[in-house]
Amino acid sequence: MSGGVSWVGSWWRRRAGAASLRSRLSWGATLVVAAWALLLAVGAYLLLGEALEEEAVGVLRARAQAVAATVAVDAGGAVELREGGDDSALDVGTWVYDPDGAVVERPPGASERIDEIAGRLARRAADEGAEVVVDAGLVTPTRLLALPVGTSGGGAPAVVVTSASFAPYEGLRELAAAGSAVAGLALVVVVHLVLRATVARALQPVQDMTAQAARWSADDVDRRFGAAPRPAELAALAAVLDGVLDRVGAALRHERTFTAEVSHELRTPLARVRAEVDWLRRAGGGGEDVERGLATLDEAAATLEGVVVTLLDTARASSSRAPGRAAARPVLEGLAGAARERRPEVDVEVAGDVVGDVVGDAAGEVTGDVAGDVVVGVDAAVLERLLQPVVDNAVRHARSRVGLSAASAPDDGVVVAVDDDGPGIPSHLLEEVFVPGVRGDPGDGHDGAGLGLALVRRLARAAGGDAHAEGRPGGRVVVRLPRG
């Protein structure tokens, strides 16, 4: 049995959870109205029953008093009826008993059962000396009232008993109950329909706003509801939806920017691969040239693979895995070695190298305990990809030298700086150069898209650091990273 009740309860909860807000509000209010209508109907039924009962007893009392006015009892207990010329109406359903309990008068056609009930009631009223009302308990609802009539000498009283059928009153009460039920049901139906229409009309703006938000998030991410006059609840909803649309727009812009940056990062190695392939096709069978071209292809492919891995690692930077660690010197030396092919004067300076049994391998990965203080809290591949665009810019703009340095910072971080003796970044562009698509000097002949430094800042912030440029003679970009 309990399993059945549990199943019904779970079914009701599922139905309530799946119902629309309009249905839940309208049905909830309808149930409240139905409960009140039922309560009022039951109360009216009970009050009407009490009123009809009092009315019936009042009629019986009036008849008994009218009959008692015709009854005279002398000192010896003899009963005399002083009936007028038209007292037949008073004799209907009326008994008169003398002080000894003998019947003086009875209604014609009364059954033995009703005579017996009337006799017992008369004796009870005589004993109590007060009015007594009882239900006869017959198939037809009948009420009896017994009224004592005192003697002139103060002896035992005579008793007048009157009866009346309660069927008309019961019929009236049942008719009133049926009418109340029909009226209550009609009221509940009308209230439900009105509530449903009212709630639907009230919630229509919410549905419209929801549809607009869904359409805008897909087709027009810059549209907003704004601060137009609305009811307080809808104004709050509009503000929430505007916030959602802002986040959706930011996510889409982030995705587009990220795609542009990936495209920028992959363009150079892909161009080198295609150039080498075209050259190999034209070169024919030259051995050394082919080997050199294949080496270039291999290097470009490795660079391409590194870019993809780094960007994927950055995209997963919010995962729960522990951050990587890398020694700064091996990474800086690697970048300097590649840069010296284009700019011979490339210096590397690291203040506070990793010492003891903590070493960085050729890729910069660190194992063991940290004994020095220039260990960066990012993977070596991420550090290299982060610094590569800065080094490329420095090599391209430097006149004679480029400097790479790393040092511990007072705030328990690591500062990596890339300097060059070129013209530097104009002061009004120190922040702008980190915006995707902005270039410091669009006319310098470089085919870049202005996304390199934007990627640098993105990678640095993803690792918990930041990047900025400084206005000074020559160019200087500083990258702050957490200590490993």
N, C-alpha and C positions, 0 to 999 in steps of 0.2 A: 504493500500500500504506500509506504513511504517512497519507494522508487517511482511509483506513478505520480505522486505529488511533486517529487523532484523533477521529473520529466516535464510536467505541465509548467512548473516554475521556470525551468530553463527555456522552454519553448516561448513562454511569454516574454522573457528577457530578450531572447533573440528577435522576436517580433517588434518589441519596443525599440531595440537598438537599430533595427533596419528601417523603422518608420521615419518618415520625413518630419522635420520640425513642425511643419504646418499640421500634420496629423496628430502629433503628440500634444501640441498646444490645444487644438480644437477638441480632441477627445478628452484630454485632461480637464479642461473647463466644462465640457459636457457632463463628465462623470460627477464633478462637484455640483453642478446644477441638478442633475438627476438625484443625487443624494439628498440635497435640500428639498426637492420636490417630493421625494418619498417621505422624508421626515415630516413635511408639512401635511401631506395626505394622511399619514398615520395619526398625527396629532389632531387633525380636523375630524377624522373618523372617531377617535376616542372622545373628543369633546362633544361631538354631535350625539354620540351614544349616551353620554351623561345627561345632556340637555333633554333628549327624548325620554330618558328614564324619569327625570324629574317631572317632565310634562305629564307622563302617564300616571305617576303617583299623585300629582296634583289633581288630575281628573278623578281618580278613585277617591281621594280625600274629600273633594267637593261633593261627590255623590253620597259618600258615607255620612257626611255632615247633614246633607239634605234629608236623608232617611232618618238620621238620629233625631232631627227636629220633629218627626212624626211619632217618635217612640216616647211613651210615658211609662215610668216604672213607679208603682206605689211603694209604701213602706213594707208591705208584705211580700214584695218581689214580683207581683203580678205585672205583666206587660200589656199595655194597651196601645194599639196603633191608631193614630188619628190621621187617616188618609183623606186627602182632599178628593175633589172630583176628577182630577187628571193626574194621578200618581203612578200610572202604569209604566211610565218611562223610568221611574225610580226603582221599580221592582225588578228590572232586568239585571240578572247577575247579582242579586242582593239577598242576603240571609239575615234574619234577626233571631238571636238566641236570648232566652230569658236567663236570669242569674243562675239557674240550676243547670244550664247548658242545653236545655231542650229547645228544639227548633220552633220558633213562633211563626216564621214565614221563610219560604224558600222559593227560588226562581223556578218557574215551570220548565220541565225538560232537562233539569240538571242531572248529570250522571252521578252514579254512586261514588266514583273516584273524586269528583270535585266536591261532592257533599262531605266526604270524609276529610279532605284537606281543609275545607271551610270550618268544619267542627273543631279540628285540632287547633286551627289558628284562633278560633273564638276562645277556646279554653286558655290558650297562651296569653291572649290579650287581657282576659279577665284576671289571670294570675298576676300579670305584670302591671295591670292598670294603666297601660299606655298603648299607643298606636303601634301596630305591627304590620310590616309589608313583607311578603314572600313571593318567590317565583314558584308557580305550581309545579313546574317540572314536567309539563305535558308536551305532547308532540307539537301542538300549537302553543307558541309562547304566551303564557297567561300570568298576570300579576293579580294578587289578592291583598286587600287591605282590611284589617280588623280595627274597629274604633269602639272602645268601651263607652257605654251610656250610663251615667251614675243614677242611683235611686234617690228618692227624696229623703229616705231615712238614713242614707249613708251605708247601706248594706252592699252585697255583691252586685256588680253592675250587669246590666244587659250588654250585649255586644252586637254591633252591626258589622257585617262582612260584605264587602263589594268586590267584584272581579271584573276584569276587562282583558280582552285579547291584546297582546303586544305585537301581533303580526304586522299591522299597518306601520307601526314605528320601526320594526325591523326592516320592512320593505323600503321605508324611506332612507334608513341608514345605509342599506346595501346599495340603493340607487345613488346616494350621495358618494359612496365609496367608488362605485364604478365610474361615476362622472369625474371624480377627482383623478382616478387612474388615467382616464382618457385625456383629460385636460393636461395632466402632468406629462404624459407621453407626447402629446402634441407640443407642449412647451419645450421638452427636451429636444425634439426633432428640429423645431424652429430655431432654438438657441444654437444647436450644433451647426445647422446650415449657415446661420448668420455668423457664428464664430469662425467657421471654416473660410467663408468668403472674406471676412474682415482680416483674419490672419494672413490669408493669401495676398490680399491687397497690401497689407503692411510689410510682408516679406518680399514683395515683387522687386522693390529697389535693391534689396540684398542680392537677389538672383541676377538682376541686371548688372550690378557691380561685379559680381563674381564672373559672369560671362565676359564682361569688358576686360577684367584683369587677365583672364585666360587668353583672350584674343590679343591683348597688348603684349603679354609676355612672349607670345609666339611671333607676332608680326611687327609690333611697334613698342620696343622696350623703353622708349623715352617718354611715352604718354603717362600721365599721372592724374589722379582724381583731384588733387589739390585741396584748397580750403574753401570750396564753395559752400554756401549755407545748406546745412543738413540737420536733421535731428541728431541729438547728442550721440545716440548709439551708432547711427550710420556714419557720423563724423569720425568716431573711434575706429569703426571698421575701415573707413577710407584711409585713415592714417596707417593702419596695419597693412592694408593692401599696398599702399604706396611704399612702405618699407620692404615688403616682399618683392615688389617690382624693382626697387632699387638694388636689392641683393641679386635678383635675376640679371638685371642689366650689368651690374658689376661682374658677375660671373661670366656673362657673355663677352664683355670687354676683356676680361682677364684671359679668356680662352682665345680671343682673336689676337691679343697681344702676344700670348705665349706661342701661338701658331706662327705669327710674324717673326718672333725671335728665333724659333726653331728653323724657319725658312732661311733667315739670315745666317745662322750658324752653319747650316748645311750647304749653303750656296758655294762657299769658297772651296771646300774639299771636293764637292761634286764637279765644280768647274775644272779643277786640276785633273780629276780623273778623266773627264771628257777630253780635255786638251791633250793629255798624254796618250789616250787611246787614238785620237786623230793623228797625233804625231807618229805613233807606232805604225799606223796603217800606211802613212806616207813614207816612213823610213825604210820599209822593206826588211831586209835581213841583216842590217848592221848589228853586230854582236854587242859591242859596248854600249851603243846607243839604246839598244833594246833593253839591256840589263839596267841601264840608268833609268829608262822610262818605267820599267817594271818596279824598280825600287821606289820611284816617285808615286806610282800607283798604289803600292803597298803602304807607303806612308800616308797618302791621302785617305785610303780606306781605313787605316788605323785611327786617323784623326776623326773620320766620320763616325766610326764605331764609338770612340770616346765621347763625342758630342751626344750621340743618342743615349748612351748609358748614363751620362751625367744628367741630362735633362729628365730621363726617367727616374733617376734617383732623387732629383729635386722635386718631381711631381709626387713622389712618395715620402716627402720630408715630414709630413704630418703623421706618419705611422708611428707605432709605439716602439719600434726597435731603437736600440741605443745609437747615438750619433757616432760617426767614425772619428779617427784621430790621425793626424799626419804631422811629420816633422817639416818645418818650413824650408830648411836649407835645401834638401834634395829637390823639392818642387821648384824653388827659385833657380837653382843651378840648371835644372832641365830647361826652364823657360829661357834663361840667359844663354844657354848653349844654342838653342834654336834661333835666338835673336841675333847672335853674333854672326850668323851667316849673312845677315843684312846690315848689321851695325856693329862693327868690331868692338867698340867701347861699350861694354855692358858690364856693370859692376854689381856684385851681390854682397850685401852686408847683413849678417844676422847677429843680433845682440842677445847672447844667452843661448848657445847651442844646446842640443840634447847631448848629455854626456853619460859616462858609465856604461851600464849594460842596456841602456835604452838607446836604440839606434833607429834611424830611418833608412829603409832600403832605397833602391834606385827609384822606386815610385813614390817614396815619401811615407809609406805606411809605417806605423809605430806599434811596437809590441812591448810588453813589460811595464814597469813602473816609470813614471816621469821623474827624471832627476834634474832636467833643465827646465826652462820656462818658456821656450818658443816652440810649443807644440799646439797646433791649431785643432779645434774641435770639429773638424770636418774631414771627410775622406780626401785622400790625395788627389783623386780624379776630379772631385768637385772643386778643390782649391786651384788646381791647374786650369780647369775650364773657367773658373771665376776670374782668374788673373790674366788669362790669355788675351781677351779683347783689350785690356788696359795696356799690356805690354805691346801689342800690335800697334795701338794708337801712339804710344811713346816712341817706338822705333820709327814710325812713319813721320812723326813731326820733329824728332830730335835733329839738332845740327851735327853734334859729334858724339854725344854719350847718353847712355840710359843707366839709371841706377835702380836696383831692386833691393829693398831692405825690409827686415822684419824685426820687431822688438816687442817685449812684453809691455802692457799698458798698466797704469795704476789701478784700473777698475777690474783687474783680474781677467783681462782680455789680451788679444794680440793685435798689433797694428802692422799691417803690410802696406808699404808705400811704393809707388812707381813714379820715378822722377825722370824728366828729360830736360835738355837745355834748349828746347824749341821755343816758339813764340808764346806758348801757354794758352790757357782757356780764358777768354774775356770774362771779366767779373760779372757781367749781367747774364752770362750763360752757365755759371757754375752749377746751378740746379737744373737748368733747362736741358743740359746734355744728357741727363739721366731719364728724360722723357722719351718714350719710344717715338722714333721718326725725326727727332731733332738732331741736327748736325752742327758742330761748332763753326765749320767753314764749308758751306755747300760747294764752293768753287775750287776746292783743292784738288780736283781731278780724281778723287777716290770714289769708287762706285758703291760704297757702303750705303746702307739704308738707315743709319742712325739708330741701330738697335743694340749694338754691342754693350755700351755702358748701361743701358736699361736692363740687359740680362745680368750684368755684374751686380747691380743693386738688388735685383730680384733674388739672385742666388745668395748674396750676402744676408739679406733679410730672412730668407728661408732658413738659413743656418743660425739665426739669432743675432746677426750683426748688422752692419750697414756699410754704405760706401758714400764718399763725397769727394768733391774736387776742391782744391785750394787755389786762391788767386795769389800768385807769386811769380817772380821771373822764372820762365820755363813752365813746363806743365807738371802737375803733381796730383795724383789720385790716391786717396787713402782708403783702405779697406779695413774695417774693424771686424774681428771675428772672435768668438769665444775661445778661451784657452782649453786645450785638450787635457 
